[in-house]
Amino acid sequence: MKFIVTMKDPDGVHESIINAAISAADTYGGTAYAKAAIAENESDWLREFLAEWFEHSEYAFIEVDTDAKSARLLTLKEYDAILEAQKAARAGGAK
């Protein structure tokens, strides 16, 4: 059996990005101003990167497969495709 778990954490993704960006900036050294610029650039890049998996930087969709004993984070494209397939199946069954 497969099903999707929707998780919402408004602060988790944001805080994780900030922490990762600060850690990355610390490895470069330099002045506080330079580190702040690096951290800002890193956080922008991370936000863009994670947008493939996290809707509005707070929702994640996890597909659980009990037969395969697995769970995986869906991309937003995969999640949307699943929703469209379910919608089409419901519409087809209503005829």
C-alpha positions in Angstrom: 0.0 0.0 0.0 1.2 3.5 -0.8 0.1 6.7 0.8 1.3 10.3 1.1 2.2 12.0 4.4 2.0 15.8 4.3 4.3 17.6 6.7 4.2 21.2 7.6 6.9 23.0 9.5 6.9 26.8 8.9 10.2 27.3 10.8 12.2 24.2 10.2 13.3 24.7 6.6 14.1 28.4 7.2 16.1 27.8 10.3 18.0 24.9 8.7 18.9 27.1 5.7 20.1 29.9 8.0 22.2 27.5 10.0 23.7 25.9 6.9 24.5 29.3 5.4 26.2 30.6 8.5 28.3 27.4 8.8 29.3 27.8 5.1 30.2 31.4 5.6 32.3 30.6 8.7 34.5 28.2 6.6 35.6 31.1 4.4 36.9 33.4 7.1 37.2 37.1 6.4 35.4 40.1 7.9 32.0 40.0 9.5 30.7 41.9 6.5 32.1 39.4 4.1 30.7 36.5 6.1 27.3 38.1 6.2 27.4 38.5 2.4 28.4 34.9 1.9 25.7 33.7 4.3 23.0 35.7 2.4 24.2 34.3 -0.9 24.3 30.8 0.4 20.8 31.1 2.0 19.4 32.4 -1.4 21.0 29.5 -3.2 19.7 26.9 -0.7 16.2 28.3 -0.8 16.1 28.0 -4.6 17.6 24.5 -4.4 15.1 23.2 -1.8 12.1 24.7 -3.7 12.0 21.5 -5.8 10.9 19.6 -2.7 9.4 22.1 -0.2 6.2 24.1 -1.1 6.4 27.6 0.3 9.5 26.5 2.3 7.2 24.7 4.8 5.3 21.8 3.2 6.9 18.4 2.4 5.2 15.4 0.9 6.5 12.0 1.7 5.4 8.8 -0.1 5.2 5.8 2.1 5.3 2.3 0.5 4.4 -0.4 3.1 5.1 -3.2 0.6 8.6 -2.0 -0.1 9.1 -0.8 3.5 10.3 2.6 2.2 9.5 6.3 2.4 10.8 9.0 0.1 10.5 12.8 -0.2 8.5 13.7 -3.3 9.4 16.5 -5.6 6.6 19.0 -6.0 6.3 17.9 -9.7 5.9 14.3 -8.5 3.3 15.3 -5.9 1.3 17.4 -8.5 1.4 14.4 -10.9 0.0 12.1 -8.3 -2.8 14.6 -7.4 -3.7 15.0 -11.1 -3.8 11.2 -11.6 -6.1 10.8 -8.5 -8.3 13.6 -9.8 -8.5 12.0 -13.3 -9.3 8.6 -11.7 -12.1 10.1 -9.6 -13.6 11.9 -12.6 -13.4 8.7 -14.7 -15.2 6.7 -12.0 -18.0 9.3 -11.7 -19.3 8.6 -15.2 
